[in-house]
Amino acid sequence: DVYTFTPSTGELEIDEYGMLEITATLTGYQSGGDRHQLSAYVYVNGSRYAGITNYASRNQTQRSGGVTISTLVNCAPTDVITIRVKHLGVAAIIGRSLLPDETFITAKFWSGNQTPP
């Protein structure tokens, strides 16, 4: 395997040198009737690598919305990749059953004879 995913921690551990393309779409649902902002971050070995913020929902009629982050990471063995999300404004539920298939993460790994930078 080129990486190992641990569902209980959400960690993706890299097993060889290569390039990882990671994309996460996180959708939230809120019923607070006010603005809700979502931020998504990719972390490499505990340090923030990339991030994006988006107003996800605005009021009682626009209750759902999300944020998408996509980035490339030059990886080495034992690197640990995680995705974290935070919100600002009214609370929201991410991955709610009202929004099936709208929260997902994909990871594509290209291995080869790459050397570390």
MOUR-V311154 format. One record per pair of residues at least 12 apart in sequence whose ideal C-beta (glycine too) atoms are under 6 Angstrom apart, sorted by the first residue. I is the first residue (numbers start at 1). J is the second residue. If there is no record, write none. Layout:
i=[I;I]
j=[J;J]
This chain:
i=[1;2;2;2;2;3;3;10;11;11;12;13;14;14;15;16;16;17;17;18;18;18;18;18;19;19;19;20;20;20;21;21;22;23;23;24;24;24;24;25;25;25;26;26;26;26;26;26;27;27;27;27;28;28;28;29;29;29;29;29;29;30;30;30;30;32;33;34;35;35;36;36;36;36;36;37;37;37;38;38;38;38;39;39;40;40;40;40;41;42;42;43;44;44;44;45;45;50;52;54;64;76]
j=[15;15;16;109;111;15;109;82;80;82;81;80;75;79;77;77;111;76;114;75;109;110;111;114;72;74;110;73;75;109;72;108;107;70;106;40;69;83;105;66;68;104;40;66;67;85;94;103;66;99;102;103;56;92;94;63;64;93;96;98;99;57;63;90;92;90;60;90;58;89;56;57;89;90;92;55;88;89;54;56;67;87;53;86;52;67;69;85;84;71;83;82;73;79;81;79;80;71;69;67;99;116]
